């Protein structure tokens, strides 16, 4: 039914649950699986030389975090007998990075976690999942916290 599943992760427990669900679906349908971690390269603000130094430190730390989360996701898929391709991409907004990756890999399903934020917390922190739902034209399976 689904040929290519994209799983966006952020290193959270909710993302790991989404990865487990995606691996189960991939095993059942014989689907390819791509796992993506999107880094926003511009959240750091500074001036002069502090900007370049801070930006470099941030990107190094973010990439290390991404690689750890991707390795954990790949191991989780392997436990279920599923091979997963992993990638780190940069995007000015995480949801756009996810949508662009889904298109570039030819995904026909996105499986992602949602932290289920409500009220003021949702307003302040936003909802990547909600934004992805508005950006893509393929099915999205939301795994709740």
C-alpha positions, 0 to 999 in steps of 0.5 A: 500500500505504501511504498516509501515512508518518511519518519521525521525525528527530533530525538524525543520519546514520541519520535521513537514511538513514531519510528517503531510504528513506521517500522511495523508498517514498513515490514507489513507493506514492504516499504522503504523507510527514510528517517530525517532530522531537520536542523534550523540553521538560523536560530542563533543570533549574535553580532560580528564575530560572535555570530560566526562563532556561535553559529558554528558551535550551534551547528556542530552541537545540532549535528551531533544531536541529530546523528545520535537520534538517527542512529537510535532510529536506525537501530530501532528499525533494524530490531524489526528487520527493516532497513532505514536510510537516514539523513540530516537536512537544514531547513529554515523552518522544520516543517518545510524541511520535512515537506521538502524531504518528503517530496525529494525522496518520493514518500507517500506516507509520513509517520511522525510524533506529536507532543500534543501541546495545547493552549498557551504552550502550543501558541508559544512553541508551535506545532511542527506536526500541524504545520506539516499537515498544512504543507504536504499532500500525502497522508500523515500518520500522527503518533501521539505522546 
